[in-house]
Amino acid sequence: MERDVSFGADEGLGLKHRPSFRERYLEPPLACGLIERTIPDRPTSSKQKYRKAK
């Protein structure tokens, strides 16, 4: 079973600055292909989630 991780992860980690969260924690694994967006054409969508890459 795949688990989707929403952007709410920043709140769970106690992080306040979204751009920093995206730059430090989301972009590196995206660039390496470790995770993928559920809506690749709309990276800033409010409905965007992330999942482990297949």
Backbone as XML, in Angstrom:
<?xml version="1.0"?>
<chain id="A" units="angstrom">
  <residue number="1" name="MET">
    <atom name="N" x="0.839" y="-1.181" z="0.000"/>
    <atom name="CA" x="0.000" y="0.000" z="0.000"/>
    <atom name="C" x="0.884" y="1.244" z="0.000"/>
  </residue>
  <residue number="2" name="GLU">
    <atom name="N" x="0.641" y="2.141" z="-0.933"/>
    <atom name="CA" x="1.410" y="3.376" z="-1.005"/>
    <atom name="C" x="0.846" y="4.395" z="-0.039"/>
  </residue>
  <residue number="3" name="ARG">
    <atom name="N" x="1.713" y="5.209" z="0.482"/>
    <atom name="CA" x="1.274" y="6.250" z="1.412"/>
    <atom name="C" x="1.571" y="7.605" z="0.809"/>
  </residue>
  <residue number="4" name="ASP">
    <atom name="N" x="0.552" y="8.438" z="0.690"/>
    <atom name="CA" x="0.737" y="9.800" z="0.215"/>
    <atom name="C" x="1.084" y="10.694" z="1.392"/>
  </residue>
  <residue number="5" name="VAL">
    <atom name="N" x="2.036" y="11.590" z="1.175"/>
    <atom name="CA" x="2.431" y="12.539" z="2.207"/>
    <atom name="C" x="2.077" y="13.928" z="1.710"/>
  </residue>
  <residue number="6" name="SER">
    <atom name="N" x="1.169" y="14.575" z="2.390"/>
    <atom name="CA" x="0.754" y="15.910" z="1.977"/>
    <atom name="C" x="1.743" y="16.937" z="2.496"/>
  </residue>
  <residue number="7" name="PHE">
    <atom name="N" x="1.562" y="18.163" z="2.091"/>
    <atom name="CA" x="2.468" y="19.224" z="2.493"/>
    <atom name="C" x="2.336" y="19.523" z="3.974"/>
  </residue>
  <residue number="8" name="GLY">
    <atom name="N" x="1.364" y="18.948" z="4.657"/>
    <atom name="CA" x="1.213" y="19.127" z="6.085"/>
    <atom name="C" x="2.397" y="18.601" z="6.876"/>
  </residue>
  <residue number="9" name="ALA">
    <atom name="N" x="3.306" y="17.918" z="6.214"/>
    <atom name="CA" x="4.499" y="17.415" z="6.889"/>
    <atom name="C" x="5.302" y="18.544" z="7.512"/>
  </residue>
  <residue number="10" name="ASP">
    <atom name="N" x="5.257" y="19.725" z="6.926"/>
    <atom name="CA" x="5.995" y="20.857" z="7.496"/>
    <atom name="C" x="5.458" y="21.208" z="8.873"/>
  </residue>
  <residue number="11" name="GLU">
    <atom name="N" x="4.157" y="21.109" z="9.066"/>
    <atom name="CA" x="3.560" y="21.408" z="10.365"/>
    <atom name="C" x="3.925" y="20.331" z="11.383"/>
  </residue>
  <residue number="12" name="GLY">
    <atom name="N" x="3.938" y="19.087" z="10.954"/>
    <atom name="CA" x="4.300" y="17.992" z="11.848"/>
    <atom name="C" x="5.729" y="18.091" z="12.347"/>
  </residue>
  <residue number="13" name="LEU">
    <atom name="N" x="6.592" y="18.666" z="11.536"/>
    <atom name="CA" x="7.989" y="18.840" z="11.923"/>
    <atom name="C" x="8.236" y="20.151" z="12.651"/>
  </residue>
  <residue number="14" name="GLY">
    <atom name="N" x="7.204" y="20.977" z="12.769"/>
    <atom name="CA" x="7.344" y="22.251" z="13.460"/>
    <atom name="C" x="8.042" y="23.320" z="12.636"/>
  </residue>
  <residue number="15" name="LEU">
    <atom name="N" x="8.026" y="23.180" z="11.319"/>
    <atom name="CA" x="8.669" y="24.160" z="10.447"/>
    <atom name="C" x="7.668" y="25.237" z="10.060"/>
  </residue>
  <residue number="16" name="LYS">
    <atom name="N" x="8.121" y="26.479" z="10.017"/>
    <atom name="CA" x="7.216" y="27.601" z="9.772"/>
    <atom name="C" x="7.351" y="28.222" z="8.386"/>
  </residue>
  <residue number="17" name="HIS">
    <atom name="N" x="8.477" y="28.047" z="7.733"/>
    <atom name="CA" x="8.755" y="28.745" z="6.482"/>
    <atom name="C" x="8.657" y="27.780" z="5.310"/>
  </residue>
  <residue number="18" name="ARG">
    <atom name="N" x="7.533" y="27.810" z="4.593"/>
    <atom name="CA" x="7.289" y="26.864" z="3.508"/>
    <atom name="C" x="8.365" y="26.837" z="2.424"/>
  </residue>
  <residue number="19" name="PRO">
    <atom name="N" x="8.831" y="27.993" z="1.946"/>
    <atom name="CA" x="9.887" y="27.931" z="0.912"/>
    <atom name="C" x="11.126" y="27.177" z="1.384"/>
  </residue>
  <residue number="20" name="SER">
    <atom name="N" x="11.510" y="27.360" z="2.634"/>
    <atom name="CA" x="12.673" y="26.635" z="3.161"/>
    <atom name="C" x="12.393" y="25.142" z="3.214"/>
  </residue>
  <residue number="21" name="PHE">
    <atom name="N" x="11.191" y="24.785" z="3.648"/>
    <atom name="CA" x="10.825" y="23.371" z="3.705"/>
    <atom name="C" x="10.923" y="22.752" z="2.320"/>
  </residue>
  <residue number="22" name="ARG">
    <atom name="N" x="10.360" y="23.430" z="1.323"/>
    <atom name="CA" x="10.382" y="22.926" z="-0.046"/>
    <atom name="C" x="11.812" y="22.787" z="-0.556"/>
  </residue>
  <residue number="23" name="GLU">
    <atom name="N" x="12.612" y="23.817" z="-0.328"/>
    <atom name="CA" x="13.994" y="23.833" z="-0.824"/>
    <atom name="C" x="14.872" y="22.792" z="-0.136"/>
  </residue>
  <residue number="24" name="ARG">
    <atom name="N" x="14.728" y="22.668" z="1.171"/>
    <atom name="CA" x="15.613" y="21.782" z="1.941"/>
    <atom name="C" x="15.169" y="20.330" z="1.990"/>
  </residue>
  <residue number="25" name="TYR">
    <atom name="N" x="13.854" y="20.099" z="2.025"/>
    <atom name="CA" x="13.363" y="18.747" z="2.276"/>
    <atom name="C" x="12.617" y="18.100" z="1.112"/>
  </residue>
  <residue number="26" name="LEU">
    <atom name="N" x="12.014" y="18.876" z="0.230"/>
    <atom name="CA" x="11.268" y="18.281" z="-0.880"/>
    <atom name="C" x="12.073" y="18.228" z="-2.177"/>
  </residue>
  <residue number="27" name="GLU">
    <atom name="N" x="12.739" y="19.301" z="-2.519"/>
    <atom name="CA" x="13.443" y="19.348" z="-3.805"/>
    <atom name="C" x="14.569" y="18.310" z="-3.940"/>
  </residue>
  <residue number="28" name="PRO">
    <atom name="N" x="15.428" y="18.083" z="-2.929"/>
    <atom name="CA" x="16.487" y="17.079" z="-3.102"/>
    <atom name="C" x="15.974" y="15.672" z="-3.419"/>
  </residue>
  <residue number="29" name="PRO">
    <atom name="N" x="14.993" y="15.125" z="-2.673"/>
    <atom name="CA" x="14.514" y="13.792" z="-3.038"/>
    <atom name="C" x="13.741" y="13.766" z="-4.364"/>
  </residue>
  <residue number="30" name="LEU">
    <atom name="N" x="13.082" y="14.885" z="-4.717"/>
    <atom name="CA" x="12.426" y="14.955" z="-6.025"/>
    <atom name="C" x="13.469" y="14.879" z="-7.142"/>
  </residue>
  <residue number="31" name="ALA">
    <atom name="N" x="14.547" y="15.637" z="-6.976"/>
    <atom name="CA" x="15.599" y="15.670" z="-7.993"/>
    <atom name="C" x="16.284" y="14.306" z="-8.148"/>
  </residue>
  <residue number="32" name="CYS">
    <atom name="N" x="16.404" y="13.563" z="-7.052"/>
    <atom name="CA" x="17.039" y="12.236" z="-7.094"/>
    <atom name="C" x="16.081" y="11.134" z="-7.528"/>
  </residue>
  <residue number="33" name="GLY">
    <atom name="N" x="14.797" y="11.467" z="-7.633"/>
    <atom name="CA" x="13.818" y="10.470" z="-8.041"/>
    <atom name="C" x="13.354" y="9.561" z="-6.919"/>
  </residue>
  <residue number="34" name="LEU">
    <atom name="N" x="13.571" y="9.960" z="-5.672"/>
    <atom name="CA" x="13.139" y="9.146" z="-4.538"/>
    <atom name="C" x="11.658" y="9.307" z="-4.249"/>
  </residue>
  <residue number="35" name="ILE">
    <atom name="N" x="11.131" y="10.502" z="-4.482"/>
    <atom name="CA" x="9.700" y="10.753" z="-4.322"/>
    <atom name="C" x="9.174" y="11.390" z="-5.604"/>
  </residue>
  <residue number="36" name="GLU">
    <atom name="N" x="7.858" y="11.360" z="-5.763"/>
    <atom name="CA" x="7.234" y="11.971" z="-6.930"/>
    <atom name="C" x="5.969" y="12.694" z="-6.512"/>
  </residue>
  <residue number="37" name="ARG">
    <atom name="N" x="5.577" y="13.652" z="-7.310"/>
    <atom name="CA" x="4.346" y="14.397" z="-7.063"/>
    <atom name="C" x="3.161" y="13.603" z="-7.593"/>
  </residue>
  <residue number="38" name="THR">
    <atom name="N" x="2.028" y="13.720" z="-6.905"/>
    <atom name="CA" x="0.826" y="13.047" z="-7.395"/>
    <atom name="C" x="0.200" y="13.848" z="-8.534"/>
  </residue>
  <residue number="39" name="ILE">
    <atom name="N" x="0.484" y="15.151" z="-8.598"/>
    <atom name="CA" x="0.006" y="16.006" z="-9.688"/>
    <atom name="C" x="1.238" y="16.699" z="-10.288"/>
  </residue>
  <residue number="40" name="PRO">
    <atom name="N" x="1.978" y="16.025" z="-11.153"/>
    <atom name="CA" x="3.242" y="16.565" z="-11.659"/>
    <atom name="C" x="3.106" y="17.865" z="-12.447"/>
  </residue>
  <residue number="41" name="ASP">
    <atom name="N" x="1.982" y="18.079" z="-13.096"/>
    <atom name="CA" x="1.803" y="19.290" z="-13.909"/>
    <atom name="C" x="1.490" y="20.529" z="-13.080"/>
  </residue>
  <residue number="42" name="ARG">
    <atom name="N" x="1.161" y="20.347" z="-11.803"/>
    <atom name="CA" x="0.786" y="21.485" z="-10.937"/>
    <atom name="C" x="1.528" y="21.386" z="-9.608"/>
  </residue>
  <residue number="43" name="PRO">
    <atom name="N" x="2.817" y="21.705" z="-9.586"/>
    <atom name="CA" x="3.610" y="21.521" z="-8.365"/>
    <atom name="C" x="3.169" y="22.360" z="-7.170"/>
  </residue>
  <residue number="44" name="THR">
    <atom name="N" x="2.454" y="23.457" z="-7.390"/>
    <atom name="CA" x="2.023" y="24.291" z="-6.269"/>
    <atom name="C" x="0.537" y="24.139" z="-5.956"/>
  </residue>
  <residue number="45" name="SER">
    <atom name="N" x="-0.087" y="23.126" z="-6.493"/>
    <atom name="CA" x="-1.505" y="22.884" z="-6.237"/>
    <atom name="C" x="-1.752" y="22.647" z="-4.746"/>
  </residue>
  <residue number="46" name="SER">
    <atom name="N" x="-2.862" y="23.156" z="-4.250"/>
    <atom name="CA" x="-3.221" y="22.932" z="-2.850"/>
    <atom name="C" x="-3.551" y="21.463" z="-2.602"/>
  </residue>
  <residue number="47" name="LYS">
    <atom name="N" x="-3.808" y="20.717" z="-3.652"/>
    <atom name="CA" x="-4.132" y="19.299" z="-3.534"/>
    <atom name="C" x="-2.904" y="18.407" z="-3.767"/>
  </residue>
  <residue number="48" name="GLN">
    <atom name="N" x="-1.744" y="19.027" z="-3.930"/>
    <atom name="CA" x="-0.510" y="18.287" z="-4.212"/>
    <atom name="C" x="-0.130" y="17.393" z="-3.040"/>
  </residue>
  <residue number="49" name="LYS">
    <atom name="N" x="0.279" y="16.191" z="-3.362"/>
    <atom name="CA" x="0.798" y="15.235" z="-2.385"/>
    <atom name="C" x="2.055" y="14.617" z="-2.987"/>
  </residue>
  <residue number="50" name="TYR">
    <atom name="N" x="2.778" y="13.909" z="-2.154"/>
    <atom name="CA" x="4.012" y="13.266" z="-2.593"/>
    <atom name="C" x="3.971" y="11.814" z="-2.182"/>
  </residue>
  <residue number="51" name="ARG">
    <atom name="N" x="4.596" y="10.977" z="-2.988"/>
    <atom name="CA" x="4.663" y="9.551" z="-2.661"/>
    <atom name="C" x="6.029" y="9.011" z="-3.051"/>
  </residue>
  <residue number="52" name="LYS">
    <atom name="N" x="6.351" y="7.894" z="-2.477"/>
    <atom name="CA" x="7.608" y="7.245" z="-2.798"/>
    <atom name="C" x="7.580" y="6.843" z="-4.269"/>
  </residue>
  <residue number="53" name="ALA">
    <atom name="N" x="8.672" y="7.120" z="-4.970"/>
    <atom name="CA" x="8.738" y="6.786" z="-6.404"/>
    <atom name="C" x="8.747" y="5.275" z="-6.592"/>
  </residue>
  <residue number="54" name="LYS">
    <atom name="N" x="8.176" y="4.856" z="-7.684"/>
    <atom name="CA" x="8.093" y="3.418" z="-7.988"/>
    <atom name="C" x="9.375" y="2.914" z="-8.585"/>
  </residue>
</chain>
